[in-house]
Amino acid sequence: MDPKVAALIAAGFAMGIGSIGPAIAIGNLVGKALEGIARQPEASGQINTAMFIGVAFAEAIALYALVVAFLLIFVA
């Protein structure tokens, strides 16, 4: 197998596997935030702020996978 083809396949796997965790984390985060807002509507501002910070950290993991995929595609 050509090394470039192997790098492209590895980049696909890096993005596929690297985005599963953040997707699950963001789904759980938003679901729990909505439950919290439903239970305590007066705290929705604080809950939204904490949720967006958590979503940003979870999304950073997917961006790291994207960087690895780009490195595999263009450097290898």
VENPE-V742256 format. One record per residue. SS is DSSP state (H for helix, E for strand, - for the rest). OMEGA is omega in radians with two decimals (none if undefined). Layout:
ss=SS omega=OMEGA
ss=SS omega=OMEGA
This chain:
ss=- omega=3.12
ss=- omega=-3.14
ss=H omega=3.13
ss=H omega=3.10
ss=H omega=3.10
ss=H omega=3.12
ss=H omega=3.12
ss=H omega=3.09
ss=H omega=3.11
ss=H omega=3.10
ss=H omega=3.09
ss=H omega=3.10
ss=H omega=3.13
ss=H omega=3.12
ss=H omega=-3.12
ss=H omega=-3.11
ss=H omega=-3.12
ss=H omega=3.14
ss=- omega=3.12
ss=H omega=-3.12
ss=H omega=3.10
ss=H omega=3.12
ss=H omega=3.11
ss=H omega=-3.12
ss=H omega=-3.13
ss=H omega=3.09
ss=H omega=3.10
ss=H omega=-3.11
ss=H omega=-3.10
ss=H omega=3.11
ss=H omega=3.13
ss=H omega=3.09
ss=H omega=3.11
ss=H omega=3.05
ss=H omega=3.13
ss=H omega=3.12
ss=H omega=3.11
ss=H omega=3.14
ss=H omega=-3.09
ss=- omega=-3.08
ss=H omega=-3.11
ss=H omega=3.13
ss=H omega=-3.04
ss=H omega=3.13
ss=H omega=3.13
ss=H omega=-3.14
ss=H omega=3.12
ss=H omega=3.14
ss=H omega=3.13
ss=H omega=3.13
ss=H omega=-3.11
ss=H omega=3.07
ss=H omega=3.10
ss=H omega=3.11
ss=H omega=3.12
ss=H omega=3.11
ss=H omega=3.12
ss=H omega=3.13
ss=H omega=3.10
ss=H omega=3.11
ss=H omega=3.11
ss=H omega=3.10
ss=H omega=3.06
ss=H omega=3.08
ss=H omega=3.10
ss=H omega=3.10
ss=H omega=3.11
ss=H omega=3.12
ss=H omega=3.10
ss=H omega=3.09
ss=H omega=3.11
ss=H omega=-3.10
ss=H omega=-2.96
ss=H omega=-3.11
ss=- omega=-3.07
ss=- omega=none
